[in-house]
């Protein structure tokens, strides 16, 4: 996620619809006060959908861990039962 801040013009289109333990639904927002992510500074935060509640969070709060098989299974089940929309490519 940190490397995406290199291309500020395209970060929105790169992150919308991606999954990061929480789905990034709406995209990105500019914030008034820039903050540090590792060695970089950015004024972009992510707009996420967390159980039908929209939140704006800093990029560095996103987990960099791989998804577990159980998490993938729960996502497939939530799609099967209509709790989440079917994914498209």
N, C-alpha and C positions, 0 to 999 in steps of 0.2 A: 504494500500500500504506500509505503514511504516513497518509493521510486516513481509512483504515479504523479507525485507533486512536481516532477520535472516538466510535465506537459500540462500546465494549468489550463490551457485552452481546450484540451480534450478530456480532462479528468472526469467530467460529468458523464460523458457518453461511455467511458470505460467502466464506470462503477455501477451504473443503474442496472438493476436486475441481478447483480451478483450476490452470492451467498457468503456470509462471513459470520457464522454462528447466529447472526441476525440478518435478515434480508435488507439490503439497501434498496428501498422502494422509490424514493423520490429523487435521490441523487445527491447534490452537493449544495452547500450554502457558503457564501462569503461571510466572514465575521469581522467585526471592527478591530479586534486586537489579535494580531498574529501570535502564534505559539510555536514552540520547537517540537520537531519530530526527529529524534536522533540528532544528526548534525545539520538538519535543514530547518527552515522556518517557513510556515505557510499560514494563509488566512482562509483555508478551506476546511469545512467540517462536513461530515456525512449526515444525510437525513435518512434515518432508518425506521423501519416499521417493526415494532416489537409488540406482538399480540394486539394488533389493531391500535396501537398507540404510537404516534410519530414522535421521534426524539432526534435531536441534533447533537452529535458527539464528535470529539476529536478523533482524527485518524489513528492515533497511537493507542486508542482503547480497543481496537479490533484485535482479536486473538490471531496469532500466526500459527497455531497448531493445526495439524491435519484433522479432518473430520473423521470421527470413529464410525465403524460399521453400524453401531446402534443409532447414531445420529442420522445416518443415511436411511436406515430402515424406518425411523420415525417420520422422516420427510416423505418417503414413499407412501407410508400409511396415511399421513395427513392429506396427501394428494388423492389417494384412493377414496377416502371418505369425504372429499369435498371441502376439507378445512383449508387447503391451500390450492392455488390455481396450478393446473398442469403446466409444466415447463415447456418452452418452445425454443427452437434454435433459429 
